[in-house]
Amino acid sequence: MMADGGREGLHVPAIGGAARPGLCTDCGISRIGDGKACGRACQFIAPDYEALETRVHGRVAGAGDEAFFGVTRSMHRARLEPAAEGAQWTGLTTALAAALLRAGAVDAVLATAPDPQDRWKPMPVLVTDAAAMARCRGMRMGFGPLLGLLEPARAQGHRRIAVIGVPCQVYALRALEAELGFDEITVIGTPCSDNTTTANFHAFLQRLDARPDTICYLEFRADYRVELRFDDGRKPRFIPFLNLPLSDLPADFFPMTCKTCVDYTNRLADITVGYMAGDGEQWLIVRNARGARVLERLGAQVVTSALTDKGRRDAAVRGFATNVERAAGGLPLRRMPGWVRPIVAWLQPRTGPRGLEFARARVEMKAIETVLHLRRAYPARLKNMVPRHVWTLAARYGLTPQPGERRDR
C-alpha cells in the first residue's frame, strides 16, 4: 500500500502484531514473525553495548568525550545549505538518506512520516525514491514500530537498506543484524530525549497554547527555550524551559522505558544527527567509515564548523539529580518561585553550559535518571540493564553500584 493515494516512492506496508508488555518502546521487533527475537534484541533486558560497538565500529568507546557520546571518528557543528523546506532543523537527516537512494547505494529506507490523520503521530514508512524523503521531515512524538518494516522490506526484495531510527530501535536492529538476511544496513541515527504517547503529547500542547491544533513545529533549542511555530499565521513563540508546565504533567507522562534509557546519543548508528551540542545548529557525529561515506555524498551541501564548548554543567546536573531523587522517592518536586523564573531564564543561555558541555550535561542527566528510577521501580533489573558506560557517567555524582547492581565481567 502507498500513502496519500499512492504517491510514488513512499510505501506504508501493514504491520501486524503488538507491543510486548512491560518495558517496551514498540520498536517493531515484537511484531515480526520470530516471537523470541525480543529476548535477543531488547535494550531493556540485557544490553551489551561493548560487543555491539566492537562489531559495528571495530572498537569500544574510549575515554574523554567518547565516554559521553560513544565511538567517534569526527564531530561537527553542521547545517544543510540551503535548508530544506519543512525541515525540523535544516533537513540534514533526510538529505543523507535521499543521497543514498539517489546514488543507488541502498534500495530502500526505513523511516518515519506523519500519520495522515495526525501530524504528530509517527507512521513507519518504506521509502524507495529520493524525492519522497521530503515527506519524512519534522518531529513525531509517540511510539512507531519502525522495525516491523524489516519483513516487508525483505519480502519486496530489498537487499541493501538504510534505517533512520532512535536509539532503542537501532540497538534492536544491531543486535539482530547478522540474522536478518540483508546484504548491508546503513544506520542514520537521531539522539532521543524522553518520548511519550501521541495522546499525551497533545495534552502537553494544550498546556502550551490556547490553540494547540495550530502548532505545526516544536523544538527544544540549545538556548534553553522551546520554539513553537503555527500554521495560522502567528509569529513563532519562544518559551523558556523554566516556564514549561512539566511539573503539572502526570507522573506517568514519560514512560519508564524513557526514564531508564541507557543510550541518549545513538551509539550504534553509523552517523548520528542531532542538536544537543550544535549550539543553534545541528550536531553531527560520524562514527565509522560507513558513516563517513554517507556524509561525503552530500559534499558542499553540508557546511561544517568546530563545535563550541562553554560554561560548566556541574550545578545543573546536581540540581537535576536532586529533583529526580525526590520524585523517585514520591516527594513533590521543588517549584521555583515565580519571581525568580524570569531571572534564571535570562541567565541560563548566558551562563549555563552550551555546545559540547550542554550535551555532556544532558547525557549525564539521563545516566542519573536511569539509575535512580530503576532502583525505585525495577531494582532487580539494574544488574543486567545498566551498561558500564552509564555507571561511569553516574559515578561523577556519587551514584555507584551497590552490591548486586552490576554484572561482573
N, C-alpha and C positions, 0 to 999 in steps of 0.2 A: 504494500500500500504506500502511497505517497501523500505527503502533507499538502494542505492548501489546494485541493482539487487536482493534484497530480503534477505539480510543478516539477520539472526535471531536476534530478540530481540530489534530492533530499527525500529519503525514504523513512517511513515510520513503521517498521515491522511490529507485529503484535508480540508482546512479551507476556507470557503466562506466569504461573506460579505465584508465590507470595513471599514477603519478607519473613525471616525466621523470628521467633520470639526472643526477648531478652535484648542484649546489647547488639543491635543490628542497625546499620545505616541504609539497608536495602541497596547495596552496591549492584545487585543483579545476579550474583553468583547463586544465591538460593533459588533462583528462577530457572536455571539451566538444568539439563537432564540429569546430571550427576548429583544425587541427593547428599553425597558425603563430601562434596567439594568444599563446603563452608569450613569444615573441620580442618582442612589443609590450608585454607586461604585466608581466614579471617584475622584481621589485625587485632580484634578484641578477644582472641583466645590465647595464642602464644606466639606473638610476632618474633621473628628472627631477622632483624634488620642487618646485622653484620653479615650473615650468609648471603642475603639478597643483594646487599651493596657490593659484595665481592663478585657475585655472578653478573650483576648489571654494569658496574663501573670498573671492575677489576681490582678494587681495594675497598677497605672500610674508611669511614670518615676519620680524619685526623684531629689534631688539636686546633687551637685558635678559632677562627670563625667557622671552620668545618664542624666543630663540636656543636654549634648552634644550627647551622643550615644544611649540613650534610656534605657529601663529596662534591667538590667544586673544581672545575677546570678554569673557569673565569666568571666574574660577576660584573654586571654593568648597570648603570642608570641608562634607561633606553626609552625610545619612543619611535613609533612609526610615522614617517613623514612623506606625504601628508596624512593626517589622521583619518581613519576610516569613519564614514558617516554612521551614526548609530552605535558606535563602539562604547564600551564602558570606560576605557581609557583612550587608547589610540587605535586599537584593533590589532595589536601585535599577535595575540594568541591565535586568532582565526586566520590571520595572514600567513603565519607559519604553516598551518595545516593546508591552506589553499595552495601555497607554493609547492608542497609535497604532491598534491593532486595534479597541479598544473604540469609538473615535471614528469609525472608518471612514476614517481618514486613509491607511491602507495596506491592501492586500488580503491580504498575507502577509508573514511574517517568516522570513528565513533565519537559523537559529540552530543551537545545538549542544546535544544532550541526551546523557545517559549511555547507552551501549550496554546493552541488557537483560542481556547476559551478563557485563558488566564495568563497574562503576560509574565507573571511571577512564578508560575508553576513549571518545573523542569520537564521536558519531554525528550527522552533519548531518541536520537536520530542517526541514521546511517547516511553519510554524505559521500557522493561519488563524483560530484562536479565542483570544481574550484569556486565558481561563482555562487554556488549555494551556501558556501561557508558564511557568507554575509548574514544569513538568517539565524546564525548561532551567536551573534554578538550580544553582549549585555549580560547582566547578572540574573540568575534564577535563584529562588530560595525554596528549599524543600528537598526531599529525597527522591532521586531519579535512578532507577535500576539500570544504569548505563551498560553494565557488563552482561545484562540479559540479551544484548545485541550480538554477543560473540557467536552464538549458534546461528542466527540468521545470516551474519556476515560470512561464516564458513559455508553455509548452505548455498549462498549465492556465488560461491567460487572465489571469493576474495582471498588471496594468499598473503599479501603484504598490506597491513593496516596501520593506521595511526589512531591513537586514543587521546582525547583531551579529557582529563579526569582530575578529581580531587584526591587527596592522599589515601583515604580508605578504599577508594576504587582502585587506585594504582597499586597499593600493596597486594590486594587480592589478585589483580592481574599478573603481577610479577611472580607471586607465589605459584601460580598455575601455568605460567607462560610456556614452560617446556612441554606440557602435555596438551596444549590447545590445538596444535596442528597447523599453525600459521608459519610461513617462511620467515617473516620478520614483523616485529611490532615496534613502532616508534611511539614514545610517550611524551606528550606535551602536558606538563603538569601545572596546575594552578595551586597556590597555597590555599588553605582553608581556614576560616575562623569558625566561630560557633554557628551551626546550622539550626534550623527549626522546621516545623512543618509549614507548608504554604498557608494553611489556615491561620496558624499562629502569627505568621509574618503579616498577614492582612490586619490582624488585631493590633500589631505594633504600628503599622502605618496609620491606623485610625487614631493612635495617640499622638502622632506627629503633625497631622494636618486636618483641617476641617473638611477638606475634600480629598480623601485618600485615594479615590478612584482615578484622580487626575495625575497622581505621582507616576512618572514613567522612568525615573532614574533615581537610584540611591547609592551613595558611595561613602564609605568610611575613609576619610582622607588622612594623609600624613601630617596635616596641620591641626589635628585634634578637633576636626569638625566633620559633620556629616553633611553632604551636599544632596539636596533634593531638586529634581527638575520636574516640570509639569507639562502636560500636553494641552493645557487650556490657555496658553499664552502668558501665564505668570512668569515673573523672573525667578531664577533659581534661589533657593533658601539655603543658608548655611547655619547649622545648629551645632554649637559646641558639644563635645562628648558629655561634658558635665551636666548639660541640660536635657540629655536624653532620659526618657522615663523608664530606665532599666530597673530601678528598684520597685516600680509598680507592676512589673511583669510577674506572672505566676511562677512558682518555684520550678515547675516542670516545663517552662517555656523552652529552655535549651535542654535537649535530651542528654541522658547520662553518657551516651557514646561521645558526644561532642565535649562534654566536661572532662572526659578521660582519654582524649585523643593524644597519641604519642608522636604524631608526625604533623607538624604545622606547615612545613615548607616543601612537602612532596619530595622526600629524599630519594625516591626510587625512579623519578622521572628522568628522561634524557636531558630535558631542558625545562626549567621552571620559570613561569612568567607570573609575577605578582606586583605588589605595590609597596609593601611594608618598608623596604629600605630605599625606595625610589625617591623619597623626599619631593613629591609632587609630580614625578614621572613614574615610569614602570621600572620594575626590578627584575633583572634577567640573570638567572643562574644557569650557566652551561655546565653540565655535569660530566659529559664524556664525549668521545669522538662523534658518536651519532648525533648528539645534541648540537655539536659544533657544525656539523654538515647541514643540519636543519636551518640554523641561523644564517649560514653562508648563502643559502638560496635567496634570501631577501636582499642581499647586497647593500647598496647605498640607501635603500628604503628605511633601514634601521639606523637611527642616529644614536650613538652611544657616548657616554661620558663617565668620568670617575664618580663613584658613589661618595656621598657625604657621610660624615661621622661626627655628630655634635652632641653635646650635653652629657648627662650622667643618668643612668637608669635606676640606680640602686634604690632611691627613695620611692620611686613609683612602683617598683616591683615589690618592695617590702610592704607598702601600703596595700597593694593588691592581695598579697599573701594574707595579711591580717583580716581583710574583709572576707576572703574565701574561707578562711578557717572559722570565722564567726558564722558564716552562712552554712558551712558544712556541719557545724555543731548545732544548728537550729536556732541560732541567735539572730536578732534583727540586725540588718546592715546599718552602719552608722551613716546618717544622712548629713551632707554638708549644709550648713546654714545658708539660706537663700542669698543673704547679702554678701557672702564670701564667693559664691559661684562666679559672678562676673569678673572678679579679680583673678581668680585662679584660671578661668578660661582665657583671660588676656595673657597671663604669664606662661601657660603651658606651651604654646607654639614658639615662644621666645626663649624659654629656659629649659624646657623639657628635652628628652632625647629625640634626636632626629636622625634620619638616614639609617645607617647600619646600627647605631645604638638603639633606635626605635625598634628595629627588627629584633635585636637581641632581647630587648625588654619583653616583647610580645611572646617570643619563644620560651623565655624563662617563666613567664606567667602561665603559659599552657602546661609546662612541666610541673609547676607547683600545684596547679588546679587538678591535674591528673592524680597526683599522689594523695592529696587531701580528700578528694571525692571518693577515690577507691577505698581509702582507709575507712571512710564512713559507711559506704554503701556496699562494697564488694571486697572486704579485706582479704578473703581467700584468693582473689584474683591478682593481687599485687605481685605475687611471686612470678607469675607467668606473663602478665600483661605489660609490665613496665620494663622496657629495654634499658640497656646500660647508658645510652646517651641521655635519657631522661633523668636518671639518678644523678648523673654527672652535673647536669644543669641545676637540679634542685638542691644539690649539696651546698652551693654558694649561700643559700638562705637557711641552712641548718636542717634541711629535710634529708635525712639519710635513712637507709633501710634498717628497719627493726628486725629482730630475729624472725626468720621465716618469710621475709618480704622480698628476698632476692634470690634468683636462681644462681646456683654455683656452677661455674664453667671452668 
